[in-house]
Amino acid sequence: MTLLEEGFLKHKGGEYHHIYALNKMAKQGKVVFKRIEGTRYDLGHAGGYLKAL
């Protein structure tokens, strides 16, 4: 079973966020990131989508 599947099975409804899998991978030293500058828009929200246009 993948970490995403494991996290989804523990999920209790609503929007699923994959933070469970990311946290487990981070503890195993398997997560890398690059901080970037810019503006973040929430495209899952109507107001954020309109701002992005």
PyMOL commands that set and color helices and strands:
alter all, ss='L'
color gray80, all
select helices_A, chain A and resi 3-10+19-27+46-52
alter helices_A, ss='H'
color red, helices_A
deselect
rebuild
show_as cartoon
